[in-house]
Amino acid sequence: MANSGTKNAVMVVIAVGALVGGIYGLSRGVEGRPAPQEDKLQHFVDAGTVESASPVGVTMTVKEFNRHMRESEPIVLSNGSRDIMPAGICPTDGRYYALVGHAQMPSNCPHCDTDLSGYDVNGQPSR
């Protein structure tokens, strides 16, 4: 029979091997696959035009937004503005509207007064 020191050494080797194998398997299993949330769309609107008849905005994926933040690259809208705020898109007229509070949708579109209940920030029916 093996002594307890040998048994403990064998157990440690098995545990370390299992840990390394598990980490390797996990890293190989998700490699190259973007996280589902990275494909979600985010909308931003120019704070200076949000209340105008033609608000200027931009839509990008979470992955694109994170790249801008990681590289300290400002998001510049088509009108040259960098003063952006989180937004949604109206399901009726397609215009950007500002999200309120902690990124909450207003009850109605501020442009056309469409009831936004039952819709998500992309202007699509909620599930």
C-alpha positions, 0 to 999 in steps of 0.5 A: 500500500502507498503511504499517505504522502504519495496518495496526497501527491497523486490527488494534487496532480489529478486536481491540477490536471482536471483544473487545467483541462477544464480551463483549456476546454472552456477557452476552446469552446467559446473561442471566436464566438461573440457573446450574445449581448455584444450583438445587441443594438444601442442607440444614441442621440445628439443632446442638442437635437433630441428635441428637434423635429429631426434628431441626429442619432446613431445605432451601433452594437454593444461590441462597437460601443465597447471598442470605442470606449476601450480605445478612448475613441469618441463617438462622433455623430454625422453632424459632428457632435460628440454630446450623445445620450442613450436613445430609443427609436420610435416604432411609428416615425423612426426618430430617435428619442432620449431615454429618461432616468436610468435608461428608461423609455418614456411613456410616449414618443416626444415627437409623435405621441405614439404610446411606447408601451409594448415596444422595446428601445429598437421600436420592435414589439416587446416579447 
